[in-house]
Amino acid sequence: MSEKAAERSVFEAVSDANRRKLLRILADADELPLYDLTAQFDIGRTAISKHLNILKEADLVTSRKVGRETRYRLNASPLKEIKDWVSFYEDFWKERISKLNQLLEEQKMTADVTLDFQLTSPIEVVWSALTNSDMLAQWIWDNNFKPVEGQEFQFRSEPNEYWDGIVNGEVIEVNEPHKLSYTWASAGETTTVTWTLTANEEGTALDFEQTGFSEETKAAKGAIEGAKYSWMEFGKKLTVLLESTK
């Protein structure tokens, strides 16, 4: 039998549940005669003999005559082929999961402000609240926002002695109803706001990220915390708005 054929027969040999059970039984015993093996199955002696022959062809089982009785013994060596095959894919997924975790951690580290909201509204309703100008005005500020990539817009709040009350932005990405990203430029600082929506059993998981603050702003005591507080307040208003639309 060629190496390829033997390899194939090992996989074929263990593909049947009865043959796997035979291997398990023989693994717990030095050797067993046919009648002892048959007694542990709901199928007949002839069927067990056929299964044992297939296992012998794959070199997974050996047999010897003791008087008129044939005794069977496990030979586990060929199972290494299966172990190696499984190990390859275990390593394959471990490596990729590790890379995914690393990527997620890097993304998390580069985000200056991150917030997570669990909302009870369906994802389509939450998407509307993030993209409809009239709804945005109820939880952020007056605006002329349109969910169109490349579209420029403004949010307009009451000005004060420190700030003109205007936020300029441009829509970067629109992936309805899962992701929305736009620039947020105000008081000489331009950052990127990203909303990620995921439908779940409770409604919608809404993840917020704001990235791109200058090193000067990051160094300013309380600047990032102030931005985080503002978005938390916006999030509270969003929650109230969504509850009122039910």
Beta strands, then each sheet from edge to edge (+ up, - down):
strand 1: 32-33
strand 2: 61-66
strand 3: 69-74
strand 4: 113-119
strand 5: 142-143
strand 6: 152-156
strand 7: 166-175
strand 8: 179-186
strand 9: 189-200
strand 10: 203-211
sheet 1: 1+ 3- 2+
sheet 2: 4+ 10- 9+ 8- 7+ 6- 5+
end
